[in-house]
Amino acid sequence: MRTEAALARHGQAELALEVVEIDEPGPGEILVEMVAVGLCHTDEAMRHTWPEQRTPMVFGHEGVGRVLRVGEGVDHLVPGDEVVLSFPSCGRCGQCLAGAPAYCRELPKLGASGLRASGQSGLRLAATGETVYGGFFGQSSFARHALAYARSAILVPQGIDLSAITALGCSAITGAGAVINIMRPTPADSVVVFGAGAVGLAAVMAAVALGVHQAGFRLIAWLVA
């Protein structure tokens, strides 16, 4: 099917919205109609360092949307489900089996190669057929539609404003994960967070959820003349 995606090209200062062909979902994949997507600093940093030979490229990894179609083997999601898309993981390696999918050994292949797990791209320029690379963090959600891994999709209860929860796919789990999994504070501890962006605020909320009575943040700003 045809859709639009924001393409990053080597040496090009701005993203360009272009018409692309997107494949049907393969085994373990879903096709999602994007409703909203967050902008993470990682998208901008990677755009300027991404290999030239893997461009044009579609970034974006804080996507939320509605499932249009599901691929073979996907039985926990159906068309019409609303989902948050997050990082990919294989579910089979030692890290995944140990309950640490964020450290999946297959993450470079699944989320940072520009290709799907099959080794193929699921995107092409509609006008020329030129390969477009994607699969960034298993989604490439700077587009109207995205192919994603069903394992990376979290079902959202009905009635929630999807545009308000894009940070849950990356920023929120980064900040909250740092507190819950690394710091592991007790109610007797105090937690100070420097920086009040999505990551910092998620860290504060996680500390409060853990019962920390003194959980706050301090915003430090640098004024550049």
N, C-alpha and C positions, 0 to 999 in steps of 0.2 A: 504494500500500500504506500501511498505518498503522504509525506508529512513535511514539516519544516523543522530545521535544526539550526542552532547558532554555531557556525563553523569557525574554528581557530585555524588560521593558515600561518605558515612560517613567515616571519617578517612583517606580518600584518598587525597593525596597532589595535584594530577593533574587531570584535566578532561580527560575522556576516550571517544574516538570516537567509538560508537558502532551502530550496525544495529538494528533498532526498527521498529515495526509496528505502523502506525499512522492511526487513524480512519478517516472516511469521515466527512465532516463538518455537524454539526447539525443545528437546527434552529438558525438563527442569526449569524452563523459562516461562515468563509471562510478558505479554504486551500491555503496556500501561499508557493510558491517556493522561498526560500530566495536567494537574490543576495548578500547582505552584511549585517553586523550587527556591531554596535558599542559595545565597552566594557566600561561599566560604573562602577564606584567604588561600587555602590550598588550591582552589581552582585557578586563581590568578597566578600564583607562584608556578604551578605546573605548566600553565599556558606559555610562560616565557622560557621554560627549560625543556619542553617536550621535544623528542627527536624529530628532526625535519622530515625524515623518511616515513614517519607515522602521522603525517598530516595530509589533508585537513582532518581535524580532530574535533569531537564533541565532548565537552567537559560537563560538569554539573553532578553533584553527588548528595544533594539534600532534597530529593524529589518526593512529592506526594501526588497521588492521583487515583484513577479508577482502572481496575483491570478490565481490559477489552477481551483478551483471549488468553488461554493457558495452553502450555505445551504438554507433551506426553509425560505422564508420571506425576503431574501436579494434581493433588487431590485435596489440598487444604484451602485452596482459593478457587473462586468461580467468577465469571464475568459479572461486573457490577460491584464487586468488593472494592472498598476504598482502602488504600494501603500507604504506609510510609516505607520508602526504600532506604536501605542502609548498606553497609559494607558487605562484600561477598565472602563466602567461606565454603570450603569443600565438604565439611562434615565428616571427613574420613581420616585426616592426618592426626598425628599425636596431639597437636595443640587443640584441635577441634574436639577430639574425644575426651580431652582433659577439661573441657568446659571453657576454653580460651579461644573462641573463634576469631577474635580480633587479631590474633597472632597466627592465623592459618598459614601454613607453609605454602599454600597455593595462591595466596593473595596477590603476589606480583603478576601471576599469569591471569587470574580471574578479574583483577581490578586495575591493573596498571600496564597492560600490554597493548591496549588499543584494539584487542580482538576478543571474541567470545571463547568459551572453554573449548569449542571445537577447533580453534585456531583460525577461524574465518571471521570476517567482518560482517555485520548485519546491516550495513548502510552503504548506499551508493548515491552519487549525484544523479538526480532525475534527468538532467539535461545531457550528460555525457557518459554516465555509467561508471565514472571514476570512483574508486574505493574511498569511502569515508570511514575513518577509524572512530571507535567508540568504546563502550563497555567500561568507561571510567568509574571506578569503584562499583563495577557491576551494573551500571545504569546509564550514564551519560544523559542526565535529565535536563540539560539546556536544550530542550526540544519539545515539540507538542506531543510526541509519542516516544516511548523508550522501551527497549528490550531489557529486561532485568531477570535476575535469578529469583525464582520463587522462594528459595531459602532465605533471601535477603529482604523479603517483603513482610512487614508487620501489619496485620489486619487492624483497621481503625474502627471503633464503634460508630454506629450511625449517629448523625446529628452534630458531629464535631466539625468546626470550621477548618478545613484542610490547610488553608493559607496561613493559619496561625501555628502550625505544628511542623513546619519544614525543618526546624533545628533539631528535631528529635532524631533525624537520621544520622547526624554527625556531631554537631556542637554540643547537644545536650548529653549524649552518651560519653563524650570526651571529658567534659567537666565533671559530671556525676561519677563517671567511672574512676577518675583520678582520686576522688574522695572515698568512694565506697570500696574500691579494690586495692588502692595503694596506701592512702593515708589511714584509712580505717579508724576514724576518731571514735572516742567514747563520749557519752554525755558529759563527762568531767573535763573534756578537752575544749579548747577554743580554736576556732578556725578563722583565719583571715585570708581573703581572696583579693589579690591585686589585679584589677581589671574587671569591668562590669559589662562585658559583652555577653553573647549567648553562652560561651563556655564558662565564664566566671559566674554568671547568675545560676547556671545549672549546678555548679559546684556548691554555691550557697544553699540552694534548695535541697541538694543531697545531704548536706551537713545537718540542716534542720530536720529532714526526714529521719536521720539517724539519732535524733534527740540531742544534738549539740545545742546547748543553751546560748552560747555566745558565738553565733555564726553571722558574719557580716562581710562586707567587702570594702576595700579602699580603692578608689579610682585615682590613679596617678596620671596626670597629663603633662606632656612636654609641649611647650610653646616654642615653635621654630620661627625665628625672625625672618 
